[in-house]
Amino acid sequence: MAASILAVSRQFFQEILLPILQRDFAEETAQSAFGIFGYGSEVIGMEDAYSSDHHWGVRVNAVMPDALYRARGQTIAQAVIPQLPEHFQGYDVRAGFSGGTGLSITGLESYLKTTIGIDHAPQSDAEWLAAPEEDILHLVNGELWLDSSGRFSQIRSQLQGYYPEPVRLRRIAHWCRYFSGMGSYALKRALLRDNEYYATITFARSVRWAVQLAFMLEKEYCPYDKWTYAFFQRLPRLYAPLAPWVDEALRLATPWPRKLELLHHMADVLDHFLVADGIIRPHPAFAEHPSSGYRLLEHAYAEILHQLPETLRGVVPVWEQVHWEANHSRYVAGLELPVWDELLNLRPA
């Protein structure tokens, strides 16, 4: 079996790149962190046969203080990259995620802003709530091979400790709101009105929110959608009781009334763990309403909000990769259209 691109890149860094950096840029290297982290399936060990059709090859990610990057980053790249081989262990060094160089250097503070929107680790509940969950994972994933200054390691360590409890509870509360008020309730109304367009949209979002709640209850970061189910399968407590309802609900052959019923089962499972974990108090069973459906998790939404500080009650958690998308838009705008089309594998028919 071929070695993973992560393992090959680690060997490339240790055997080829690091000796050059320590010889020619020892001071700068001592202030920088090197590894594989950020974006791409290979960083979380999920690459497969389809992963190599774009941005594929040896990659080394490096971050250094912004001031150092502005002063020396381009000089380092221009000096080091021509010394690197075209291939290593059968992998292309020039075609990888790092812009065709094998080495991708950026400023630490700028990199943080493109992921979590701030140039430091979150220092307040509001900063934590403004950081998209998927992008926190992009900061703590992969491997860090060298960080002599410890700056990036310290930030990663803080983020790896998961959300402060008030932040976790605020996120749980709002995902209960999403699932129940914008999910199962909305699906009930869509079916009553024979609105299959809205039913399809809100059903898919509901299943997503249910699974994301499972990650929060396990105190695990949820990855972006493509790999959510693979990581869902690894959850030690919530996967087994939720999976039968999730799997049946997702089948195309499952009729709409049954899909709605399955959302109710998911709500019951999540509610059970909310009570078992002491997040909400035990409560009597509730009945489904003929037109409003089964808004069970909005009971938890309100109870959790009542527990939280006033400063957190009106803060809505960020739940999409808005900071990364802003960075991505700037990246794409800087490419010639034929180059972008090539990356998309768009070729004349």
C-alpha positions in Angstrom: 0.0 0.0 0.0 1.3 3.4 -1.0 2.3 5.7 1.9 0.0 8.6 2.7 0.8 12.0 1.3 1.0 13.1 4.9 3.7 10.6 5.7 5.6 11.3 2.5 5.4 15.1 3.1 6.8 14.6 6.7 9.7 12.6 5.3 10.3 15.3 2.6 10.4 18.0 5.2 12.8 16.1 7.5 15.2 14.9 4.7 15.1 17.6 2.1 13.5 20.9 3.2 14.5 21.3 6.8 18.3 20.9 6.2 18.1 23.7 3.6 16.1 25.9 5.9 18.4 25.4 8.9 21.5 26.0 6.8 20.3 29.2 5.0 17.5 30.6 7.2 18.2 29.4 10.7 16.9 32.5 12.5 13.6 32.5 10.5 13.1 28.8 10.9 13.4 29.1 14.6 10.4 31.5 14.6 8.3 29.4 12.2 6.1 26.3 12.5 6.0 23.6 9.9 3.7 20.7 9.2 0.6 19.7 7.3 -2.5 21.5 8.5 -5.4 23.5 7.1 -7.5 22.3 4.1 -7.6 19.1 2.1 -8.9 15.6 2.8 -5.3 14.3 3.3 -4.9 16.5 6.4 -7.5 14.5 8.2 -6.5 11.2 6.8 -9.5 10.9 4.5 -7.9 11.0 1.0 -9.0 8.3 -1.4 -8.7 7.5 -5.1 -10.5 10.7 -6.1 -8.4 13.0 -4.0 -5.5 13.3 -6.5 -7.4 15.0 -9.3 -6.4 18.5 -8.1 -4.0 20.1 -5.6 -2.3 16.8 -5.2 1.4 16.3 -4.3 3.9 16.8 -1.5 3.0 19.7 0.7 4.6 21.5 3.7 2.6 24.2 5.4 4.6 26.9 7.3 3.5 29.9 9.4 5.6 32.6 10.8 4.8 36.0 12.4 3.2 38.4 9.9 6.0 40.9 10.3 8.6 38.3 9.5 6.6 37.0 6.6 6.3 40.4 5.1 10.1 41.0 5.5 11.4 37.6 4.6 8.7 35.2 3.3 9.2 35.9 -0.4 13.0 35.8 0.0 12.9 32.4 1.7 10.5 31.0 -1.0 12.6 32.3 -3.9 15.8 30.9 -2.4 14.5 27.5 -1.2 12.0 26.4 -3.9 14.5 26.2 -6.8 16.6 23.8 -4.6 13.7 21.3 -4.2 13.4 18.2 -6.4 10.6 17.8 -8.9 9.5 14.5 -7.3 9.9 12.8 -4.0 9.0 9.1 -3.3 7.0 9.0 -6.5 5.0 12.1 -5.7 5.0 15.4 -7.5 6.5 18.2 -5.5 5.3 20.9 -7.8 1.6 20.0 -8.1 0.4 20.0 -4.5 -1.8 22.2 -2.4 1.0 24.6 -1.7 0.8 26.4 -5.0 3.1 24.3 -7.1 6.1 24.7 -4.8 6.1 22.0 -2.2 6.3 24.7 0.5 3.5 27.1 1.4 4.5 29.9 3.7 2.1 32.4 5.2 1.9 34.8 8.1 0.5 33.3 11.3 -1.8 36.1 12.2 -3.1 36.4 8.6 -3.7 32.6 8.5 -5.7 32.7 11.7 -7.9 35.6 10.3 -8.6 33.6 7.2 -9.9 30.7 9.3 -11.4 31.9 12.6 -11.6 35.6 11.8 -9.2 36.8 14.5 -5.4 36.9 14.6 -5.1 35.1 17.9 -6.7 32.2 19.8 -10.2 33.1 21.1 -10.0 35.1 24.3 -13.7 35.6 25.0 -17.0 33.7 24.6 -18.0 36.1 21.8 -14.8 35.3 19.9 -15.3 31.6 20.3 -18.9 31.9 19.0 -17.8 33.8 16.0 -15.3 31.1 14.9 -16.8 28.6 12.5 -16.5 25.0 13.9 -15.2 23.6 10.6 -12.4 26.1 10.5 -11.3 25.5 14.1 -10.8 21.9 13.0 -8.6 23.3 10.1 -6.3 24.8 12.7 -6.0 21.7 14.9 -5.9 19.0 12.3 -2.9 17.3 10.6 0.5 17.3 12.1 3.0 19.9 13.4 6.6 18.8 12.9 8.6 21.7 14.1 7.6 24.8 16.1 10.7 26.0 18.0 9.0 29.2 19.2 5.9 27.3 20.4 3.5 30.1 19.2 1.4 28.0 16.9 1.6 25.0 19.1 0.1 27.0 22.0 -2.8 28.2 19.9 -3.5 24.7 18.6 -3.4 23.3 22.1 -5.9 25.9 23.3 -8.3 25.1 20.5 -7.8 21.3 20.9 -9.2 21.7 24.4 -12.6 22.3 22.8 -15.1 25.1 23.6 -15.4 26.7 27.0 -18.6 25.2 28.6 -20.8 28.4 28.2 -19.9 28.5 24.5 -20.7 24.8 24.0 -24.0 25.3 25.8 -24.8 28.3 23.6 -24.1 26.4 20.5 -26.1 23.4 21.7 -29.0 25.7 22.4 -29.0 27.2 18.9 -28.6 23.9 17.2 -31.6 22.7 19.1 -33.4 25.7 17.8 -32.3 25.0 14.2 -33.2 21.3 14.4 -36.6 21.8 16.0 -37.8 25.2 14.9 -36.3 25.3 11.4 -36.2 21.6 10.9 -38.9 19.2 12.1 -41.4 22.0 12.5 -40.7 23.3 9.1 -40.9 19.9 7.5 -44.3 19.3 9.2 -45.6 22.5 7.7 -44.1 21.8 4.3 -45.8 18.4 4.2 -49.2 19.9 5.3 -48.9 22.4 2.4 -47.6 19.8 -0.1 -44.5 21.9 -0.6 -41.9 19.3 -1.7 -39.3 21.9 -2.5 -39.2 23.3 1.0 -39.6 19.8 2.5 -36.5 18.6 0.7 -34.4 21.6 1.8 -35.4 21.6 5.4 -35.2 17.8 5.8 -31.6 17.7 4.6 -30.7 20.6 7.0 -32.4 18.9 9.9 -30.4 15.7 9.5 -27.2 17.8 9.4 -28.2 19.7 12.5 -29.0 16.4 14.4 -25.6 15.0 13.6 -23.8 18.3 14.5 -25.6 18.2 17.8 -24.2 14.7 18.4 -20.7 16.1 18.0 -21.4 18.9 20.5 -22.7 16.4 23.0 -19.5 14.4 22.5 -17.3 17.5 22.8 -15.8 16.8 19.4 -15.4 19.3 16.5 -17.6 18.5 13.5 -15.8 18.5 10.2 -17.1 20.0 7.0 -20.0 18.2 5.4 -18.1 15.9 3.0 -16.5 14.0 5.9 -19.1 14.5 8.6 -20.6 11.0 8.4 -17.2 9.3 8.5 -16.4 11.1 11.8 -19.9 10.6 13.0 -19.3 6.8 12.9 -16.4 7.3 15.4 -18.5 9.0 18.1 -18.4 6.7 21.1 -21.9 7.4 22.6 -24.2 9.1 20.0 -23.5 7.1 16.8 -25.1 3.8 17.8 -28.4 5.2 19.0 -28.7 7.8 16.2 -27.4 5.9 13.2 -30.5 3.7 12.6 -32.7 6.7 12.4 -30.3 8.8 10.3 -29.6 6.0 7.9 -33.2 5.2 7.3 -34.2 8.8 6.9 -31.6 9.4 4.2 -32.8 6.6 1.9 -34.6 8.0 -1.1 -37.2 5.3 -0.8 -38.2 6.4 2.7 -41.6 8.2 2.3 -42.0 11.8 3.6 -44.3 10.9 6.6 -41.7 8.4 7.8 -38.9 10.9 7.3 -40.7 13.2 9.7 -41.2 10.4 12.2 -37.5 9.6 12.0 -36.7 13.2 12.9 -38.8 12.8 16.0 -36.8 9.7 16.9 -33.6 11.7 16.5 -35.0 14.4 18.7 -35.8 11.8 21.4 -32.2 10.4 21.3 -30.7 13.9 21.6 -33.1 14.9 24.3 -32.2 11.8 26.3 -28.5 12.7 26.3 -29.2 16.4 27.1 -31.0 15.1 30.2 -28.4 12.4 31.0 -25.6 14.9 30.7 -27.3 17.3 33.1 -27.6 20.0 30.5 -31.4 20.2 31.0 -33.6 18.8 33.7 -35.8 15.7 33.4 -39.2 16.5 32.0 -42.5 14.8 31.1 -43.0 13.3 27.7 -44.5 15.7 25.2 -47.0 15.0 22.5 -46.8 15.9 18.8 -49.1 18.7 17.7 -51.2 18.1 14.6 -50.0 21.2 12.8 -46.8 22.3 14.7 -45.3 18.9 14.9 -42.9 17.8 17.6 -40.8 20.8 18.7 -39.1 18.9 21.5 -35.6 20.4 21.2 -36.9 23.9 21.4 -37.8 23.1 25.0 -34.0 22.5 25.6 -33.2 25.6 23.6 -35.2 27.8 26.0 -34.0 26.0 29.2 -30.3 26.3 28.2 -30.8 30.0 27.3 -32.2 30.6 30.8 -29.0 29.2 32.3 -26.6 31.4 30.3 -25.2 34.8 31.1 -27.2 37.7 29.5 -24.2 38.6 27.4 -24.5 35.2 25.5 -28.2 34.9 25.1 -28.4 37.1 22.0 -25.2 36.0 20.3 -25.9 33.6 17.4 -23.0 31.2 16.7 -21.3 31.4 13.3 -21.8 28.1 11.6 -20.4 28.5 8.0 -16.9 29.0 6.8 -17.3 32.7 6.2 -13.7 33.8 6.9 -12.3 31.0 4.6 -14.7 31.9 1.8 -13.6 35.5 1.9 -10.0 34.4 1.6 -10.9 31.9 -1.1 -12.6 34.6 -3.2 -9.5 36.7 -3.1 -7.4 33.7 -4.1 -9.7 32.9 -7.1 -9.8 36.5 -8.2 -6.0 36.5 -8.4 -5.9 33.6 -10.9 -6.2 33.8 -14.6 -9.5 32.2 -15.7 -7.8 29.3 -17.7 -5.8 28.4 -14.6 -8.9 28.2 -12.5 -10.7 26.1 -15.1 -7.8 23.7 -15.2 -8.0 23.3 -11.4 -11.7 22.6 -11.8 -10.9 20.0 -14.5 -13.0 22.0 -16.9 -11.8 21.2 -20.4 -13.4 21.7 -23.8 -15.8 18.9 -24.6 
